[in-house]
Amino acid sequence: MDFFLNILITLGLIPAKDLSDSMQKSKTLTSMVIVGALLFGAFVFFLFHMAGKQ
């Protein structure tokens, strides 16, 4: 879990203190952040895939 948070903090995608504290308290928020990051990555992959077909 700390590895995932460190990546997001390094990229500047989340405020370091507040979100990490909330994610440690809430399993639902943690899962939502992980699912959102996966969906965003899949969308970026899809865009690169479609651009490669041109």
TORBA-303770 format. One record per residue (C-alpha): residue in three letters; chain; y, x, z. Coordinates in steps of 0.1 Angstrom, whole numbers, plus 5000, padded with zeros to 4 digits. Example, Ala and Ser with C-alpha at 12.3 -4.5 7.8 and 13.67 -1.06 7.14 Angstrom:
REM residues 2
+-----+-------+------+------+------+
| res | chain |    v |    u |    w |
+-----+-------+------+------+------+
| Ala |     A | 4955 | 5123 | 5078 |
| Ser |     A | 4989 | 5137 | 5071 |
+-----+-------+------+------+------+
//
This chain:
REM residues 54
+-----+-------+------+------+------+
| res | chain |    v |    u |    w |
+-----+-------+------+------+------+
| Met |     A | 5000 | 5000 | 5000 |
| Asp |     A | 5024 | 5028 | 5008 |
| Phe |     A | 5018 | 5044 | 4975 |
| Phe |     A | 5028 | 5012 | 4956 |
| Leu |     A | 5059 | 5008 | 4977 |
| Asn |     A | 5069 | 5045 | 4972 |
| Ile |     A | 5066 | 5040 | 4934 |
| Leu |     A | 5089 | 5009 | 4935 |
| Ile |     A | 5114 | 5026 | 4958 |
| Thr |     A | 5115 | 5057 | 4936 |
| Leu |     A | 5121 | 5036 | 4905 |
| Gly |     A | 5149 | 5019 | 4923 |
| Leu |     A | 5134 | 4985 | 4918 |
| Ile |     A | 5135 | 4974 | 4954 |
| Pro |     A | 5157 | 4980 | 4985 |
| Ala |     A | 5136 | 5004 | 5005 |
| Lys |     A | 5140 | 4991 | 5041 |
| Asp |     A | 5142 | 4953 | 5039 |
| Leu |     A | 5116 | 4945 | 5014 |
| Ser |     A | 5090 | 4969 | 5028 |
| Asp |     A | 5095 | 4955 | 5063 |
| Ser |     A | 5091 | 4920 | 5049 |
| Met |     A | 5060 | 4930 | 5029 |
| Gln |     A | 5043 | 4944 | 5060 |
| Lys |     A | 5047 | 4911 | 5078 |
| Ser |     A | 5038 | 4888 | 5049 |
| Lys |     A | 5006 | 4890 | 5029 |
| Thr |     A | 5019 | 4863 | 5005 |
| Leu |     A | 5050 | 4883 | 4997 |
| Thr |     A | 5029 | 4915 | 4992 |
| Ser |     A | 5006 | 4897 | 4968 |
| Met |     A | 5036 | 4882 | 4949 |
| Val |     A | 5052 | 4916 | 4945 |
| Ile |     A | 5020 | 4931 | 4932 |
| Val |     A | 5013 | 4902 | 4908 |
| Gly |     A | 5048 | 4904 | 4895 |
| Ala |     A | 5046 | 4941 | 4889 |
| Leu |     A | 5014 | 4936 | 4870 |
| Leu |     A | 5028 | 4908 | 4849 |
| Phe |     A | 5059 | 4929 | 4841 |
| Gly |     A | 5037 | 4958 | 4831 |
| Ala |     A | 5015 | 4935 | 4809 |
| Phe |     A | 5046 | 4921 | 4792 |
| Val |     A | 5059 | 4956 | 4785 |
| Phe |     A | 5025 | 4965 | 4771 |
| Phe |     A | 5026 | 4934 | 4749 |
| Leu |     A | 5060 | 4942 | 4736 |
| Phe |     A | 5049 | 4978 | 4726 |
| His |     A | 5018 | 4964 | 4710 |
| Met |     A | 5037 | 4939 | 4689 |
| Ala |     A | 5063 | 4965 | 4680 |
| Gly |     A | 5035 | 4988 | 4668 |
| Lys |     A | 5023 | 4962 | 4644 |
| Gln |     A | 5055 | 4962 | 4624 |
+-----+-------+------+------+------+
//
